Amino acid sequence: MLITNLFYKSKDKKIERAIIYRRFIIRVLHYILGTKITIYGKEPTISGLIISNHRSYFDPLVILRNILAYPVAKKEVESWPLIGSVCKTTGVIFVHRENKNSRMKTLDKINIILNKGFSILNTPEGTTHIEPTTIKFKPGAFVIAAQLGVPVIPVALDYKNTSDAWIGDDTFIPHFLRCFGKWRTEIKISFLEPIFSDNVDELIASSKKQIDQELLRFRKEWDAA
């Protein structure tokens, strides 16, 4: 199977096999769960820091259905049924967000991976929510991207039903049943143009603006349907 040039520098066959396995499993899950995904824009053909808004733990499984990257996920995901098992064996970087030492180690891993020419998938909001546009972005990964001169690739995604978002005191099983217990889960995703800059504030502002515009467009289209 052909590996896209997001990972063209990789010589590690073990990683390649894990990434292929993960993408296959993700596509099977989408088929089983009955998702309907509308895709806008072109999937990235260069490696970089892929950043997305954050609605649900399911977000990475939407994005990684089409692209290859190392996602960053909160530590709790590691213990979740099915999803945790797939994550542990396929290159997911786990971070304990409330632990400063864990956050610093995660940034070190991001630095190493980006420097090797791989892509990182990160959600800089750091939490899920149902606001119509993004909340404040944490700068950590943007700082590394600016230092290394790698592009930031914004991705916007949203769910037609706002109740599909993971918020408040949600726990995995009830949320999963609410989100995927219906006949169809409709999702929109937009791959936006890469941003090249050594200015952290510019990277954050530009990516945030692009994502916000798409989120508002998604909701407007759904409301008009």
Short mmCIF file of the C-alpha atoms (twelve columns), coordinates in Angstrom:
data_MODEL
# 
_entry.id   MODEL 
# 
loop_
_atom_site.group_PDB 
_atom_site.id 
_atom_site.type_symbol 
_atom_site.label_atom_id 
_atom_site.label_alt_id 
_atom_site.label_comp_id 
_atom_site.label_asym_id 
_atom_site.label_seq_id 
_atom_site.Cartn_x 
_atom_site.Cartn_y 
_atom_site.Cartn_z 
_atom_site.pdbx_PDB_model_num 
ATOM 1   C CA . MET A 1   0.000   0.000  0.000  1 
ATOM 2   C CA . LEU A 2   1.286   3.427  -0.903 1 
ATOM 3   C CA . ILE A 3   2.159   5.817  1.938  1 
ATOM 4   C CA . THR A 4   1.517   9.487  1.169  1 
ATOM 5   C CA . ASN A 5   4.388   11.934 1.296  1 
ATOM 6   C CA . LEU A 6   3.288   13.151 4.714  1 
ATOM 7   C CA . PHE A 7   5.605   10.343 5.793  1 
ATOM 8   C CA . TYR A 8   8.011   10.278 2.856  1 
ATOM 9   C CA . LYS A 9   11.095  10.692 5.052  1 
ATOM 10  C CA . SER A 10  10.275  7.731  7.239  1 
ATOM 11  C CA . LYS A 11  12.532  4.672  7.072  1 
ATOM 12  C CA . ASP A 12  10.753  2.947  9.917  1 
ATOM 13  C CA . LYS A 13  8.702   0.110  8.452  1 
ATOM 14  C CA . LYS A 14  7.203   -0.662 11.841 1 
ATOM 15  C CA . ILE A 15  5.737   2.836  12.041 1 
ATOM 16  C CA . GLU A 16  4.471   2.582  8.464  1 
ATOM 17  C CA . ARG A 17  2.679   -0.670 9.245  1 
ATOM 18  C CA . ALA A 18  1.129   0.820  12.390 1 
ATOM 19  C CA . ILE A 19  -0.094  3.896  10.507 1 
ATOM 20  C CA . ILE A 20  -1.596  1.768  7.731  1 
ATOM 21  C CA . TYR A 21  -3.248  -0.462 10.318 1 
ATOM 22  C CA . ARG A 22  -4.672  2.550  12.172 1 
ATOM 23  C CA . ARG A 23  -6.136  4.091  9.028  1 
ATOM 24  C CA . PHE A 24  -7.711  0.780  8.041  1 
ATOM 25  C CA . ILE A 25  -9.275  0.358  11.496 1 
ATOM 26  C CA . ILE A 26  -10.544 3.946  11.450 1 
ATOM 27  C CA . ARG A 27  -12.217 3.472  8.066  1 
ATOM 28  C CA . VAL A 28  -13.863 0.262  9.249  1 
ATOM 29  C CA . LEU A 29  -15.135 2.083  12.351 1 
ATOM 30  C CA . HIS A 30  -16.650 4.836  10.225 1 
ATOM 31  C CA . TYR A 31  -18.454 2.236  8.136  1 
ATOM 32  C CA . ILE A 32  -19.796 0.436  11.213 1 
ATOM 33  C CA . LEU A 33  -20.824 3.645  12.988 1 
ATOM 34  C CA . GLY A 34  -22.632 5.068  9.970  1 
ATOM 35  C CA . THR A 35  -20.915 8.418  9.654  1 
ATOM 36  C CA . LYS A 36  -21.614 10.668 6.695  1 
ATOM 37  C CA . ILE A 37  -18.611 12.926 6.138  1 
ATOM 38  C CA . THR A 38  -18.570 15.855 3.722  1 
ATOM 39  C CA . ILE A 39  -15.020 16.917 2.856  1 
ATOM 40  C CA . TYR A 40  -13.959 20.363 1.645  1 
ATOM 41  C CA . GLY A 41  -10.547 21.450 0.415  1 
ATOM 42  C CA . LYS A 42  -7.549  19.318 -0.473 1 
ATOM 43  C CA . GLU A 43  -5.930  16.882 1.901  1 
ATOM 44  C CA . PRO A 44  -2.420  18.107 2.811  1 
ATOM 45  C CA . THR A 45  0.434   16.766 0.713  1 
ATOM 46  C CA . ILE A 46  3.186   18.177 2.926  1 
ATOM 47  C CA . SER A 47  4.056   17.412 6.525  1 
ATOM 48  C CA . GLY A 48  3.553   19.932 9.302  1 
ATOM 49  C CA . LEU A 49  1.564   20.831 12.391 1 
ATOM 50  C CA . ILE A 50  -2.070  19.949 11.674 1 
ATOM 51  C CA . ILE A 51  -4.344  21.820 14.060 1 
ATOM 52  C CA . SER A 52  -8.082  21.464 14.497 1 
ATOM 53  C CA . ASN A 53  -10.940 22.770 16.584 1 
ATOM 54  C CA . HIS A 54  -12.201 20.326 19.221 1 
ATOM 55  C CA . ARG A 55  -15.754 19.004 19.605 1 
ATOM 56  C CA . SER A 56  -15.318 15.381 20.638 1 
ATOM 57  C CA . TYR A 57  -12.872 12.551 21.316 1 
ATOM 58  C CA . PHE A 58  -14.027 11.318 17.885 1 
ATOM 59  C CA . ASP A 59  -12.453 14.325 16.079 1 
ATOM 60  C CA . PRO A 60  -9.074  12.650 15.410 1 
ATOM 61  C CA . LEU A 61  -10.856 9.627  13.945 1 
ATOM 62  C CA . VAL A 62  -12.517 11.934 11.433 1 
ATOM 63  C CA . ILE A 63  -9.282  13.663 10.444 1 
ATOM 64  C CA . LEU A 64  -7.088  10.540 10.446 1 
ATOM 65  C CA . ARG A 65  -9.531  8.746  8.169  1 
ATOM 66  C CA . ASN A 66  -7.889  10.650 5.317  1 
ATOM 67  C CA . ILE A 67  -4.431  11.757 6.433  1 
ATOM 68  C CA . LEU A 68  -1.396  10.344 8.219  1 
ATOM 69  C CA . ALA A 69  -0.141  12.011 11.388 1 
ATOM 70  C CA . TYR A 70  0.807   11.523 15.010 1 
ATOM 71  C CA . PRO A 71  -2.178  12.743 17.066 1 
ATOM 72  C CA . VAL A 72  -1.887  14.205 20.564 1 
ATOM 73  C CA . ALA A 73  -4.575  12.926 22.959 1 
ATOM 74  C CA . LYS A 74  -5.364  13.302 26.641 1 
ATOM 75  C CA . LYS A 75  -4.077  10.518 28.879 1 
ATOM 76  C CA . GLU A 76  -7.575  9.274  29.766 1 
ATOM 77  C CA . VAL A 77  -8.168  8.097  26.188 1 
ATOM 78  C CA . GLU A 78  -5.588  5.356  26.717 1 
ATOM 79  C CA . SER A 79  -8.005  3.473  29.016 1 
ATOM 80  C CA . TRP A 80  -11.131 3.781  26.838 1 
ATOM 81  C CA . PRO A 81  -12.681 0.651  25.276 1 
ATOM 82  C CA . LEU A 82  -11.560 -0.115 21.718 1 
ATOM 83  C CA . ILE A 83  -10.334 3.427  20.950 1 
ATOM 84  C CA . GLY A 84  -7.647  3.226  23.634 1 
ATOM 85  C CA . SER A 85  -6.335  -0.091 22.312 1 
ATOM 86  C CA . VAL A 86  -6.012  1.267  18.774 1 
ATOM 87  C CA . CYS A 87  -4.347  4.448  20.032 1 
ATOM 88  C CA . LYS A 88  -1.726  2.663  22.128 1 
ATOM 89  C CA . THR A 89  -0.454  0.633  19.188 1 
ATOM 90  C CA . THR A 90  -0.473  3.282  16.456 1 
ATOM 91  C CA . GLY A 91  1.682   6.218  17.488 1 
ATOM 92  C CA . VAL A 92  -0.683  8.364  19.562 1 
ATOM 93  C CA . ILE A 93  1.081   10.788 21.929 1 
ATOM 94  C CA . PHE A 94  -0.661  10.865 25.301 1 
ATOM 95  C CA . VAL A 95  -0.510  13.932 27.547 1 
ATOM 96  C CA . HIS A 96  -1.730  14.559 31.072 1 
ATOM 97  C CA . ARG A 97  -2.947  18.118 30.474 1 
ATOM 98  C CA . GLU A 98  -3.035  19.063 34.179 1 
ATOM 99  C CA . ASN A 99  0.562   17.933 34.706 1 
ATOM 100 C CA . LYS A 100 3.223   20.463 33.705 1 
ATOM 101 C CA . ASN A 101 5.938   17.816 33.407 1 
ATOM 102 C CA . SER A 102 3.740   15.743 31.089 1 
ATOM 103 C CA . ARG A 103 2.996   18.798 28.945 1 
ATOM 104 C CA . MET A 104 6.698   19.609 28.626 1 
ATOM 105 C CA . LYS A 105 7.544   16.021 27.659 1 
ATOM 106 C CA . THR A 106 4.785   16.122 25.050 1 
ATOM 107 C CA . LEU A 107 6.196   19.315 23.533 1 
ATOM 108 C CA . ASP A 108 9.621   17.625 23.375 1 
ATOM 109 C CA . LYS A 109 8.069   14.682 21.496 1 
ATOM 110 C CA . ILE A 110 6.290   17.053 19.111 1 
ATOM 111 C CA . ASN A 111 9.598   18.805 18.446 1 
ATOM 112 C CA . ILE A 112 11.356  15.528 17.643 1 
ATOM 113 C CA . ILE A 113 8.580   14.228 15.390 1 
ATOM 114 C CA . LEU A 114 8.181   17.462 13.413 1 
ATOM 115 C CA . ASN A 115 11.951  17.734 13.063 1 
ATOM 116 C CA . LYS A 116 12.011  14.270 11.477 1 
ATOM 117 C CA . GLY A 117 9.512   15.324 8.832  1 
ATOM 118 C CA . PHE A 118 6.410   13.679 10.263 1 
ATOM 119 C CA . SER A 119 3.090   15.419 10.855 1 
ATOM 120 C CA . ILE A 120 1.510   16.130 14.237 1 
ATOM 121 C CA . LEU A 121 -2.240  16.459 14.796 1 
ATOM 122 C CA . ASN A 122 -3.033  18.756 17.709 1 
ATOM 123 C CA . THR A 123 -6.143  20.442 19.150 1 
ATOM 124 C CA . PRO A 124 -4.794  23.710 20.607 1 
ATOM 125 C CA . GLU A 125 -8.041  24.608 22.389 1 
ATOM 126 C CA . GLY A 126 -7.167  21.879 24.877 1 
ATOM 127 C CA . THR A 127 -10.795 21.015 25.633 1 
ATOM 128 C CA . THR A 128 -14.083 20.264 23.894 1 
ATOM 129 C CA . HIS A 129 -17.002 22.705 23.782 1 
ATOM 130 C CA . ILE A 130 -20.112 23.737 21.810 1 
ATOM 131 C CA . GLU A 131 -19.267 27.385 21.160 1 
ATOM 132 C CA . PRO A 132 -20.003 28.379 17.533 1 
ATOM 133 C CA . THR A 133 -16.339 29.250 16.923 1 
ATOM 134 C CA . THR A 134 -13.021 28.323 18.516 1 
ATOM 135 C CA . ILE A 135 -11.954 29.330 22.008 1 
ATOM 136 C CA . LYS A 136 -8.436  30.472 22.928 1 
ATOM 137 C CA . PHE A 137 -5.586  28.484 21.355 1 
ATOM 138 C CA . LYS A 138 -2.700  27.344 23.557 1 
ATOM 139 C CA . PRO A 139 0.578   28.423 21.907 1 
ATOM 140 C CA . GLY A 140 2.894   25.496 22.753 1 
ATOM 141 C CA . ALA A 141 2.860   23.550 19.479 1 
ATOM 142 C CA . PHE A 142 2.759   26.767 17.425 1 
ATOM 143 C CA . VAL A 143 6.016   27.886 19.062 1 
ATOM 144 C CA . ILE A 144 7.724   24.693 17.927 1 
ATOM 145 C CA . ALA A 145 6.327   24.993 14.395 1 
ATOM 146 C CA . ALA A 146 7.632   28.558 14.154 1 
ATOM 147 C CA . GLN A 147 11.067  27.556 15.456 1 
ATOM 148 C CA . LEU A 148 11.388  24.644 13.030 1 
ATOM 149 C CA . GLY A 149 9.915   26.503 10.071 1 
ATOM 150 C CA . VAL A 150 7.241   23.876 9.428  1 
ATOM 151 C CA . PRO A 151 3.795   24.890 8.164  1 
ATOM 152 C CA . VAL A 152 0.659   24.988 10.266 1 
ATOM 153 C CA . ILE A 153 -2.203  23.231 8.467  1 
ATOM 154 C CA . PRO A 154 -5.636  24.248 9.830  1 
ATOM 155 C CA . VAL A 155 -8.548  21.818 9.782  1 
ATOM 156 C CA . ALA A 156 -12.145 22.704 10.664 1 
ATOM 157 C CA . LEU A 157 -14.698 20.067 11.568 1 
ATOM 158 C CA . ASP A 158 -18.149 20.003 13.101 1 
ATOM 159 C CA . TYR A 159 -21.129 17.744 13.704 1 
ATOM 160 C CA . LYS A 160 -24.619 18.505 12.443 1 
ATOM 161 C CA . ASN A 161 -26.166 17.643 15.809 1 
ATOM 162 C CA . THR A 162 -24.673 19.856 18.516 1 
ATOM 163 C CA . SER A 163 -25.513 17.125 21.044 1 
ATOM 164 C CA . ASP A 164 -22.731 15.043 19.467 1 
ATOM 165 C CA . ALA A 165 -20.178 17.269 21.215 1 
ATOM 166 C CA . TRP A 166 -18.414 15.891 24.304 1 
ATOM 167 C CA . ILE A 167 -18.992 18.439 27.068 1 
ATOM 168 C CA . GLY A 168 -19.433 18.869 30.806 1 
ATOM 169 C CA . ASP A 169 -19.639 15.648 32.803 1 
ATOM 170 C CA . ASP A 170 -20.055 13.369 29.790 1 
ATOM 171 C CA . THR A 171 -18.713 9.849  30.187 1 
ATOM 172 C CA . PHE A 172 -17.639 7.648  27.312 1 
ATOM 173 C CA . ILE A 173 -20.433 5.061  27.001 1 
ATOM 174 C CA . PRO A 174 -23.469 7.405  27.318 1 
ATOM 175 C CA . HIS A 175 -21.914 9.895  24.925 1 
ATOM 176 C CA . PHE A 176 -20.970 7.188  22.443 1 
ATOM 177 C CA . LEU A 177 -24.539 5.857  22.401 1 
ATOM 178 C CA . ARG A 178 -25.975 9.357  22.025 1 
ATOM 179 C CA . CYS A 179 -23.640 10.188 19.160 1 
ATOM 180 C CA . PHE A 180 -23.683 6.916  17.244 1 
ATOM 181 C CA . GLY A 181 -26.937 5.301  18.366 1 
ATOM 182 C CA . LYS A 182 -28.825 7.132  15.639 1 
ATOM 183 C CA . TRP A 183 -29.062 6.068  11.992 1 
ATOM 184 C CA . ARG A 184 -26.537 8.594  10.671 1 
ATOM 185 C CA . THR A 185 -23.961 10.959 12.189 1 
ATOM 186 C CA . GLU A 186 -23.325 13.864 9.816  1 
ATOM 187 C CA . ILE A 187 -19.934 15.582 9.903  1 
ATOM 188 C CA . LYS A 188 -18.291 18.291 7.831  1 
ATOM 189 C CA . ILE A 189 -14.516 18.699 7.586  1 
ATOM 190 C CA . SER A 190 -12.462 21.276 5.724  1 
ATOM 191 C CA . PHE A 191 -8.737  21.033 4.982  1 
ATOM 192 C CA . LEU A 192 -7.434  24.600 4.747  1 
ATOM 193 C CA . GLU A 193 -4.336  26.122 3.167  1 
ATOM 194 C CA . PRO A 194 -0.996  25.667 4.990  1 
ATOM 195 C CA . ILE A 195 0.336   28.723 6.823  1 
ATOM 196 C CA . PHE A 196 4.050   29.497 6.689  1 
ATOM 197 C CA . SER A 197 5.440   31.957 9.240  1 
ATOM 198 C CA . ASP A 198 8.050   32.242 11.971 1 
ATOM 199 C CA . ASN A 199 5.697   34.474 13.965 1 
ATOM 200 C CA . VAL A 200 3.747   32.528 16.588 1 
ATOM 201 C CA . ASP A 201 0.997   35.135 16.957 1 
ATOM 202 C CA . GLU A 202 0.464   35.189 13.200 1 
ATOM 203 C CA . LEU A 203 0.229   31.392 13.029 1 
ATOM 204 C CA . ILE A 204 -2.353  31.340 15.809 1 
ATOM 205 C CA . ALA A 205 -4.425  34.264 14.518 1 
ATOM 206 C CA . SER A 206 -4.477  33.091 10.908 1 
ATOM 207 C CA . SER A 207 -5.351  29.471 11.666 1 
ATOM 208 C CA . LYS A 208 -8.001  30.510 14.194 1 
ATOM 209 C CA . LYS A 209 -9.606  32.902 11.698 1 
ATOM 210 C CA . GLN A 210 -9.734  30.299 8.923  1 
ATOM 211 C CA . ILE A 211 -11.231 27.634 11.176 1 
ATOM 212 C CA . ASP A 212 -13.814 30.032 12.628 1 
ATOM 213 C CA . GLN A 213 -14.969 31.061 9.154  1 
ATOM 214 C CA . GLU A 214 -15.501 27.434 8.173  1 
ATOM 215 C CA . LEU A 215 -17.363 26.572 11.375 1 
ATOM 216 C CA . LEU A 216 -19.797 29.431 10.789 1 
ATOM 217 C CA . ARG A 217 -20.244 28.346 7.166  1 
ATOM 218 C CA . PHE A 218 -20.932 24.735 8.173  1 
ATOM 219 C CA . ARG A 219 -23.624 25.768 10.630 1 
ATOM 220 C CA . LYS A 220 -25.207 28.186 8.162  1 
ATOM 221 C CA . GLU A 221 -25.450 25.426 5.537  1 
ATOM 222 C CA . TRP A 222 -26.998 22.972 7.984  1 
ATOM 223 C CA . ASP A 223 -29.487 25.539 9.271  1 
ATOM 224 C CA . ALA A 224 -30.534 26.401 5.708  1 
ATOM 225 C CA . ALA A 225 -31.063 22.782 4.672  1 
# 
